[in-house]
Amino acid sequence: MAPFDLRLLRQVPQTRRPVAVLGALGALGGLATIASAFALTTLVVSAVRGSDLTWPAVATAGAFALRAVLSWTTERVAAWAGARVSTDLRAELLRTWLSRPAEQRPDPDEALTLSAQGAASVEPYVAKYLPTLVAAAVVPPLAILCLLVLDWPSALVVVLTLPLLPLFAALIGMTTQADTDRRWRALSDLSGHFLDVMAGLPTLVSYGRGERQVATIERVSQRHRRATVRTLRLAFMSSAALELLATISVAIVAVLVGLRLTHGQMDLWVGMIAILLAPEAYWPIRRVGAEFHSAADGAQAVQSILDEISSEPGDPMGQRRAKGGEPGRVVATDLGYTYPAGQRAVLDGVSLRLGSGLTAITGPSGVGKTTLLELLAGLRTPSAGTVDAPACHLVTQRPFFGATTLRDNLTLGNDADDASVWEALRVVQLEGFVASLPQGLYTAVGDDGFGFSAGQRARLVLARAVLSGASVVLLDEPTAHLDDDGAAAVHEALRTLCETRTVIAVTHRSELVTLADHHVHLGADRTGRSATSVSTAAASGEPA
């Protein structure tokens, strides 16, 4: 059984406060537990001996009231701390990935599993396991210390039997860890396959292959179910074993105390204290064993997240990309790129010098046009050559739309005021449409832009680019999947945008090439190697 990884406190400073608060509450709860045992014993012995019950009753009521308040406070703080740590870890994880080039990020299925379910599983780890672990570190030593002072034979029984609980818990925990690893891998496989199926579902359905994926998903789901049930079965068995061991140990203490009380070898007050404190010495460790199983996924996720956060990128972007290049000017020198799993260079020896105006980039599919934009934007690290460019705004083929208001989506990444937002909408010719909406800028947008047409979404992301303030705007197929009217509206918006910005657009439309001030065509040499033939000329109107 692994303790809470203290690297979490060092690497994510935002977690130090909630973890420290939980630790303090756990220690106070342990002290209140010991105090309540003394208070209750004094009350019972006073009642048996016919003594005054006023102060013992007040002390007992106060001790139990304090325990109740601490328990309620711990539950509330634990829920807050779990959510806080989970959110901070997810934010730190996403921040780490965003600071790296694309080739140094995990696969989408692994990233989704770790950032979504993985970060969420940290919550019970912090909210349940950590307070129990703190109590296990405080209460048993205090109980044993009190027993040593009051009744050393009972303390001896506890000292001899107590180490058996963490020993059995550790042995069971190692087995649980192996099952948790298998279940985590099964979940990653299921998530990855499901994402692949959802991404390719339209193609699978069009070719009549969609139904065949149901059996595959069912098979992977069953594998995950069996791994989960196996882990739960082991958790129940281990909890029963720890309960049995603790019960037998407490029974031994109770028998010894009872025999000595019967023969008059022990005072009633001391005997009752021993009987009340013995279970408290075992109870926190039993709780640790039980909570560890429910938080096993969180332990695995914490380790994976910390590994991601602490790992250093192999090739920092600054080595091949000049920071703070001249505004509106993009220079690429002998640029080359090879994907990590690829054997062939996607781009090789590409040199560009692009300035203000609209530049259209054309070329056959697979030649590396999208990769070139990602290199210019700084999302990937060139395998060869250098890029000198200022901060760029990249519009991908599937831009992000969050399930929030239209204004929030337009001002993503900046704090533009309403006047600037309306001006940007005017540039993309959507001012009248948005003004006609019942809630205007505060109209709710569905996930992935649901509720707006493809043409409207294309112009909305252009409005976002206008608001970005970036001197260079990169667009990947801005008119893909649009009809002629939608494409014409986007082209007009691009002509307006390029009057004050450097606009570089990948396209297959001859109309956009005709409008462009510059035309870059990516081809292939005689050996079939992509992007080795680059020509730059004034727009000729020739199709890509």
N, C-alpha and C positions, 0 to 999 in steps of 0.2 A: 504494500500500500504506500503510494508515494505521497509525501506531505505537500501542502500547498507550495507551488513553485514561487520562491521569493523573487525570482527574476521579474515577475510581473510587476512588483513594486518599483523596481529600478527602471524598467524599460517603458512603462506607461505611468507617468507621474500622476495622472488624474485618478488612478486607482488607490493611491496611498491613503487618502482621507477615508473613503468608505471602509477599506480593510482595517485601518487603525480603529475606527469607531466600533466595528464588529468585534475586534479583539478586546477592546475595553469593556464592552457589554458582556462578552463571554466571561471575562474575569470577574466582573461584578456579580454575574449570575452564579458563579461558583461560590463566591463568598456568601451570597444570600442563601444558597443551599445549605452550607455548613451551619450558618446562623439559625436557620429554621429548625434544623435537627436539634440543636441545643435548646432552643426555645420550646419546642414541642415536648422534649424529654422533661424539662423542668415543670411544664404544666401538668403532665401525666403523673409524675412522681409527687407533685404537690397535692394533686387530687387524691392519690392513694394514701398519702400520709395525713390528709386532713389539714394541710397548711393553707395560708391565704392564697387565693388564685388570681387576685387582681393583676399584679404585675406580670406573672407568667402568662396570663391570658392576653394582656396588652402586647407583650413581647412576641407571643406566637402570632397574634393577628397582624402585628406590624411586619413580622418576618415574611409571612405568607402574602401579605399585600405587596411588600417590596418585590417578592419573586414574581407575582402576577404582573406588576408594572414593568419589571425588567423583561419578562417574557414577551409581553405585548410590544414593548419598545424594540426588542431584538427582532421580532417578526417584521415589524414595519421597516426598521432600518435594513434588515436583511433583504427585503423585497426591493427597497430603494438601491441598496448597494449592488445587488445582482443585476438590476437593470442598468445601473450606471456603469459598472465594469464591462458588461456585455456591449453596451453602446460605445464606450470609449475604445474597447479592443477592436470592434468592427471599424470604427472611424480610423484608428491608427493603421489597421490592416489595409483599408482602402487607400489611405494616404500613402502608405509604403508602395503599393502597387502602382498608383498613379505617378509616383516619382520615378518609376523605372521605365525604360523602353519596353515596347510590347513583347519583344522576344524573351525578356527576362521575367515575364509574368506567368503564372500557372495557367493551365488549360481552363477554358471557361467553365467546364463542369466541375472541376476541382475548386475553382475560385468561388463559384456559386454555393457549393456545399459548405465550404469553410466559412465564408462571410455571412451566410444566412443561417443554416441550421447549426453550424459549428459555433458561431458567436452566440447564438441563442442558448445553446446547451451549457455555456459558461455560467449562465444565470443561476441554475440550481447548485452548481459547484460553489459559487461564492455565497449564495443566500442560505444554503443548508449545510454544506460540508464544512466550510470554514468556521462558522460559529461553534459547531459541534467539536471541531478539532481544537479550538481554543479552550472550550470547556474541558475536554479530555486532558489538556495540558495543565489545567489549574485544579480541578476538583479532586482527582485521585491523590495527588501529592498532599493536598490539604487534609483529606480524609485520613490518609495513612499517618500523617504527622499527629493529628488529634488522637488517633487510636494508639500510637506509640506512647503518648503522654498518659492516656487514661487506662489502657488495657493492652499490654504488649502481646499476650497470646493471640488476641483477635487480630492485631496488626501483623503478627507473624503469618497467620493463615492468609491474610490478604496479600502480603508481600510475596508469598510463595506461589499463589494461584493467579494473581493479577497478570504477570507477564505472559501467561498462556493465551490470554485473549488477543493481544497484538500479534503474537506469534502465529496463531491460527488465522487472524485477519490478514496478515502479510502473505501467508501461503495461499489463502483463497483469493486475495487481491491479485497475485501474479497470474493465476488462472483466469480471473475475470478480465485482466488486461489483454490477454491473448484473444479472448472472445470478443472484447470490445474492438480490438484492431480489425478482426475479421468482419465484424458488423459495420465498422466505419468504411472499410473497403467496399463492402457490398452496397452500402448507401451511395458511395461515390460512383460506382459502376451504374447503379440504377439512375442516379441523377444525370450522368453523362449520356446514357443511352436515351433517356426520356427527352433531354434537350435536343439531341441529334434528330430524334423522330419528329419532334415538334417543328424544328427548323425545316426539315425536308418533307413535312406532311403534305403540302400541296402537290409536290412532285410525285410522292408515293401514291396519293389518291388518283392523280391523273393517269398513272400507269397501272392502276389496279393492284397496287402492292401494299396498301395501307393496312388491310386486315391481317396480313402476315406478321406485322409488328406487334399485334396484340399478344400473340403467344410468347414472343421474346420478352416483352415487358412483364408478362405474368411470370415467366421463369425467373427473371432477375428479382422480381418482387418476392417470390416464394423463398428465394435464397436469403434475402434480407429478413423475411419473417422468421425463418428457421434460426438464423443467427441471433435475432432478438429474443426469441423464446428460450434458446439455450442459455443466454446471458441471464434472463429472468429466473430460470430454474436454478441456476447456480447461486443467484442472489438469495432466493428463498432458503435454499439449503444451508448456505453459510450463515444467514441470520439465525436460523434454528439452532445451528451448532454453537454459535456464540451465546445465545440465550440459555441453552442447556448448561454450558460450561459455567456461566455466571450464576445461574440458579443453584447449581451444586455447590459452588464456592460460598455463596451467601448462606446456604443451608448448613454448611460445616461450621461457619461462625455462629449461627443461631443455636446449633446443637451444643457447642462448647459453652456458650453463654448460659443456656438453659440449665445445663448440668451444674455449672458453678453457682448459679442462683439457687438451685435446689438444695445444694449442700451448704449454702450460706457462705461461700467463698468469694462472693462478689456483691458489691452494692447495686441496688436496683437502678439508680441513676446512671451508673457507669455501664451496666449491662444494656440498658435501653439505648444509650448513646452508641454503643458498639453495634447493636442490631440496626439502628437507623443509618449509621455512617457506612457500614459495609456495602449495602446496595449502591450507595452514591459513588463508591470507588469504582464499581464495575459499569454502572449505567452509561457514563459518557463514552467509554470505549466501545460498548455495544452500539451506541448511536453512531459512532464514527464508522464502524463496519457496515451498518445499514445504509447510512447516507452516502458512503463511498460508491455503492452500487448504482444509486440513482444519479450520482454525479460523475460516473465513469466516463461518459461521453464528454462531459465538460473538461475532465482532466486530459483526455486525448486532444480535444480542441485547443485547450490552452497551450499544450506543447507545440501543436502544429502552428498556431498563430504566432507564438513567440519565435519559432524557428523562421517563419516568414519575415517577421519584423526585424529580427536581429541579423539576418543574412545580408551580406554586402553584395551590391550589384557587381557583375563581372567587368563591365566596361562602362564607367560613368559617361553620360551623354556629353559632358563638357569636353571630353577628349577629342571628339570629332565634330562638335557643333560650337561655333562661336557664339557666345552669349551677347545679347544686346546689339545685334547687327544694325546696320543703317536702316532706318525706317523705310518701308516700301521697297526694299531691294533684297533680292534673293540670289545668292551665288552658290552654285554647286560645282565642285572641282573633282574630276575623275571619280565620280560617285559610284560605288558598288555595294551590292547587298546580296547576301545568301541567307536563306532561312535556316534556323538551327538544325532542322531535320533534313534539309535539302542538300543535294550533291551538286546542283547546278546554280550558278549565279542568276538571280532574277534581274538584277541591274549590274552593268559592268562598264566602267569608263564613261559615265554620263557627266557632261559638263554643261552648266546652264548659267546664264546671266540675265535675270528677269527684273524688269522695273515696272513703273506705273502703267496703268491701263489694264486691258483684259487679255490674258494669254490663254489660248486653248491648247490643251495637250491631247493628242489623238494617238491611235495605234491599235493593233489587233488585241483581242482579249488575251490575257495572260502575259502580256509583254512587261508588266510591272508599273502600270500607271498609278494604281492605288498605292502601291508600295512607295513610289516616288513622292506622292503627296505626304505620306506618313513620315518619310525621311525629312522632307522640308519642314514639316510641322514639329519635328523633334520627338515623335512618338516611337521611332525606331533608331537604333544606332547603326550607322553605315559600317559595312564590313571593310570598305576601302574608301578613300577620299574624304572630303570635308564638306560641310554645309555651313554657310554664313548667312543667317537670316534672323530677323527680329521675331518677337512673339507673334505667332500666327493663329488665326481662327480657322479651324478645319470643320467643314460640313461634310459628314459621311453620307453614304447612300441610305443608311437607316439612322437618321439623327434621333437623339433622345427626346422623348416627350414624357414628362411625369404626370401622374394623376393629381394635378393641382389646378390652379387657375391659369388662364391664358397669360396674364401679366407675369406670374411667377416663371412660366416657361420662357417668355420673351426676355426677361431680365436675369436669366440663369447665368451666374458668374459675374454680375455687375449690379450696381445699385442705381440704375437710371430712374429718373422721375417720370411722371405720367406724360409730360410734354415731350420728352425724348422718345418715349414709347410710341406716341401717336405720330411723331415725325418719321420714325422707322417704318411704321405701318403705311404711311403715305408713300414712302419710297417704293415699297413692294406692292402698292395698289390694293391694300386690304383695309384702308382706313374706313371706308364706307361700310364694308361688310362687318367689321368688328363693332362699329358704332350702331349697327342695326340689331346686334344681339341684345337680348333682354338685359343681361348683366354686363355688357360691354367687356372691358378688360378683365373683369372678374368672373367671366364665364368659365365653368368647370370644363377641364380637358380630360378626356378618358385616357386610359393607359395606352402608350404608344401612339398618341394623337387621335384616339378614337373619337368620332364625332365631327372630324374635319376631312375634307377630300384630300387626295394625294397632291393636287395642285396647291391647295391652301396650306398644307403642311410644308410643301417646298418653299413657299413664299414666307411662311412664318419663320422658318429657320434662317432665311436670308435677313429677315428683320432682326433676328437675334444676332446675326453677324454684324449688321449695321450698328447695333447697340454695343457690341463688344469693344469698339474703339481700336481694334487691331489694325495695323497698317497693311497687313497682308491677309487676304481671305483665300482659303483653299477650298475648292468644291469638287466633290467626287460624283460625277454624273448627276448634276442638279436637276436635269429634266428627264431622268429615267422614269419610265412608267407613266408619263404624262401625255395627254392628248395634245394636239397642235395648239389649241387655245391656251391651255395651261403652260405649255412650253414657251409660247410667245410672251406671256405675262412674266415668266421667270427671266427670259432673255432681256426684256425691257428693264426689269429691276437690276440685272447685272450691268447693263449699260450705264444706269444711273450710279450704281455703286462704284464702278471702276473710274469714275470721274475724280474721286478723292482717295481711292485705295488701289493697291496692287491686287488684282483678282486673277487667280490661276485656277482654271476649271478643266477637269477631265471630261471629255464628251465624245459621243459617237454621232452627234447631230451636225450635219453640214451647215445648218442655219446659224449655230453658235460659232462655228469656225469662221463664217462670213462676217459676223459681227466683231470678231476678235481683232485686237491690234497686233498681236503676235501669235504665231502658230508653231508649236513644237510637236514633231512627230517622232514617236518612239518606234523603231523597227527592230530588225534582227539582222545579224551578219550572215555570211554564207555557211557558217558552221551551225547555225540555228541558235546561237547564244542571244538571249533577249537583250534589248535596250542598248545595243552597241552602236546603232546608227541613229544619230540625233540630228535633226535639221531644224533650224530656226529661221523663219522668214515672216514677212508681212502676210496678213491673212489673204488667202487666195480663194477661199470659198470651196476648195476641194473637199469632198467628203473624207471622213477618216477611214 
